[in-house]
Amino acid sequence: MKRNTKKTRKSRRKQAQAMKHIMQQPSLTPPANRLYKDRLFHMLFSDKVALLSLYNALNGTDYDNPDDLTITTLENAIYMGMHNDVSCILFSEINLYEQQASLCPNIAFRSLLYIADTLRGLTVDNDIYSSTIIPLPTPHFVTFYNGVDPMKEDEMVLNLSDAYEVPTDQPELELTVRVLNINPGHGTDYDNPEDLTITTLENAIYMGMHNDVSCILFSEINLYEQQASLCPNIAFRSLLYIADTLRGLTVDNDIYSSTIIPLPTPHFVTFYNGVDPMKEDEMILKLSDAYEVPTDQPELELTVRVLNINPGHNEVLLESCAILKQYMQFVTKVRECIDSLTAKTSATPLPYMDRLRVAISEAVDYCITQGILGDFLKKHRSEVIAVTLYEYSEEEHRRIQERDKSELKEQLASSETKLAEAETNLKQSESKLAEAETNLKQSESCVKGTACRGTIQLKTVRI
């Protein structure tokens, strides 16, 4: 089977360049390419009491001991040097192959770490906070077993959820590995080795990232994130977060052991409070939405709940968690102060950053007097102003970038339309010109014919 399209070749070159970049890195932890600044949401819910109240509100529970929580929020991730046997990309599908001489129940967990590192390397030049979805190769996981311990079946399936300490019929993170005790092909007949892009991990590359809050409570790990923009790559980011978190939690375990490593059951929630419209109270984002080759049965799936916490949405949740409600009241007040100050200074506008700083200070003062996060704002006033200033300036910067991209796309579309119109007009002109040339030739032929007949007649008369 041959599939040599320009798109495939271009994609293959890009993937090869990305993996070449990975192989050439001198260390496991190069300098982060994204500077992280602290966030108000992270500051608020780094406190165990606040975090427990958020957990209870989300899950309808009434746990009252904050010490039951183990904070696992990523600051600087821990990485293990690993090597998977073979992985490759073929026509937008990534295949991770491994040979095992022992029946290891942790293959799915290892595969999660491998695929997270591989996708991280392939997307190192992408902005995972962008409003444009990052296309991902559709993953497949196969382990070839050739050990002496008995395996009666020709094939068995291992699921990541088999290791979860809290069983669930609908895991929010699932990875499925086929374990084959023979070495068959896939029933295809691809014959061009250049269609393969080798992505076997030697030394992994890591991006500096920071998720807002994650915690473990009774063997369940919860990753919470706040977003002011509707980013379709949340599920992909969550995959990288959870892989790093689980890697850190199991750093003392042998992932090649014949004993299964118990894993906390993961849950993913993103709180959306941006200004871009989101009509629903809740929407679901899936990692498989980004796969370049759609599949009804993805072998790697991650599901994220996106909850709209803007005014008028999820009011029951907000009433159940006083801190989350007050956080949104503060955010709303900041926006009101920014709009009010912008209107007041329209004649002689202040520089954007100065306007932001004044508006945020006004919002902090108002909320303190109204008892909205009062004690917290009094204690951390300068930090809150600094991180909020950063958040809003970052949000504005991203909005400007998206606006510029949108305008550029519109200009490109307009140019393409004009070019198409010009090509149509040119074809019409060429058609008319060809028609005119035909008519001219016919006219010349007629003129010559008439002249010729006239000459004959003249000669006849002379005779």
Order of alpha helices (4+ residues) and beta strands (2+ residues): alpha-alpha-alpha-beta-beta-beta-alpha-beta-beta-beta-beta-beta-beta-alpha-beta-beta-beta-alpha-alpha-alpha-alpha-alpha
